Amino acid sequence: MELWFTELQEKGLRLGFKVKDVLFKGRSQYQEVCVYDTVTYGRALMIDDVVMTTEKDEFVYHEMLVHVPMMAHPRPERVLVIGGGDGGAIREVVKHPSVRFAHLVEIDQMVIEASRKYLPQISLALADPRVKITVGDGIEYLKTTSDRYDVIIVDSTDPVGAATGLFAEDFYRSVRNALRPGGIHVSQTESPWFYQELIGQIAGVFRKIFPVYSLYLATVPTYPGNMWSFSMGSLEHSGDIVAPDRYAALGCKYYTPELHAASMVLPKFVQDMIKEDPPRGVPGEAVERPHK
Ligand code: SPD
């Protein structure tokens, strides 16, 4: 009998994966965590029936999430990743030779363990000696820590349930406070096709909090709408690439210096979404996925 995993991406929109094997299924105190071996996208990590990452297309998301802020910083030494327990973002962070310390704060130990066991190509850098793993709530950590970072990356699940706080103004203020001078922050901020309101609200908040704000895009085939957005706030640097010569060492499959610049060239409907003038609601409160 054929087995299919189907993500209900939006009202009236589903994405289906033919499954060869169910490698892991577990329920933590936070969520359901599954790893499937799929016919088309290889092994895939799902949380609460939403695709987090797949072996075939993960490089797009992780390279763009990480290398855009890292290459916009003159010398990132201390980097924090909130979420991202699969290790994909950390793998890209430690490719930068300037990094001395990479800190992963992930709330769910089960995500880390399942990824270590079933997604070794994604999670391999969790064993890098520069990496420290804290299992805990990133929101609480940033509220209370006196640690400071050059780059802070938020690799969250969708803004539903517990992750809603990772899209809230208070959280972004804690992020800014934890940046070293010249620091840069990036958050994954969902699909412009389905989260216009959220992306617009975050634009308003980032413009208030950070001296420099940019939005950039990448194409992730297994995420809703395929077009994915990343919101970047910087204390000082423009967001443009600062040292293209650092690129060769990264061994990328998607990110290039040209793409760094091109990813910030936005389609008109996305430009309209982040215009400065319209009144906006409050991110982290107003946005819910009605069908979930
Ligand atoms: N719609 C799913 C968005 C998930 C973004 N984060 C995924 C984590 C991969 N490291």
Residues whose N, C-alpha, C, O or C-beta is under 5 A from the ligand:
A	BS01	SPD	V51 M52 T53 G84 D86 G88 D155 S156 T157 D158
